[in-house]
Amino acid sequence: MIVAVDAKIANAPSSLPEEKSVQFRHAFLRVAPSMFLGALDQTIIAAALPAIAGSLGGLSYLAWIVTAYLLNSHGASNFLYVRRS
């Protein structure tokens, strides 16, 4: 029995980097799409912001536009409009 335990310990360090690599790939593949969509969303909003501010009457509403976007994108609007039972 001692030999079997020693064999497992001897094999453990060589399998550890493979396991960490697999875990990293799984984590990366789960996080990368959301990071991409977040960056894409920010790019679209940054490009559209001058047109939105212009249609509302000028850059004086810029703070309101950004605040409304941030509240909506972070789910605060869901909290505000949820019907309470």
N, C-alpha and C positions, 0 to 999 in steps of 0.2 A: 504494500500500500504506500509506503513512503516513496518508493520509486515512481509511482503513478502521480503523486502530488508534485514531486520534483519535476516530472516531465511536463505537467501543466504549467508550472511556474516558468520553466525554461522556454516554453512556447509562447507564453503570454506577451512578452515585450515585442516579438516580431509581429503579432496580430494586432497590437495596439495602434500603430500608425494607420493600418488599413481601416480599422474601425472608426478612428477619428476622421479619416478622409471620407468615409461613407456618411458619417453624421454631418460633416460640413457640407457635403453635396446636397443632402436632404434639406438642411436648414437654408442653404443658399437658394435652392429651387423653390422654396416656399416664400422666401422674403423678396427675391428679385422681381417677380411680377408686380407686387404691390409698390415697390420702390419705383419701377418703371411707370406705372400708371399715375402715381403721385407726381413724378417729374413731368410727365406729359400734361397732366391737368394744370400744373403751375405754369407751364409754357403757354398753354392755350389762354389762360386767364391773363397772363402778363401781356400777351399780344392783343387781346381784346379790350383791355382796361381803358386805353384812351378813347376808343369808340364808344364804350359804355358811358364813360364820364361825359363825353361830348353830347350824347343823346339825352343825358339828364340835365344838361345846362352848364356844364363847366367842371373844372377841376376842384371846385370848392366841395363837391360831393364825393371826392375820392376816398376820404376816410370812412364815409358811410358805406360806400361800395365794398371796400376791403373788409370792413367789419361784418357786413351782411354775408359776404362770401365765406369768411372764416367761420362764422357761426353755423352756416349751412353745411359747410364741408366737414365740420367736426361733430355734426349730429345734434347741435343745440336746438335746431328747429324742430327736430323730432320730440325733444323734451318739452318744448313750448306748446306744441299743438296736439299732444296726446290727450285723448279723452280719459278723464279719471272716473272710475266707477265708484 
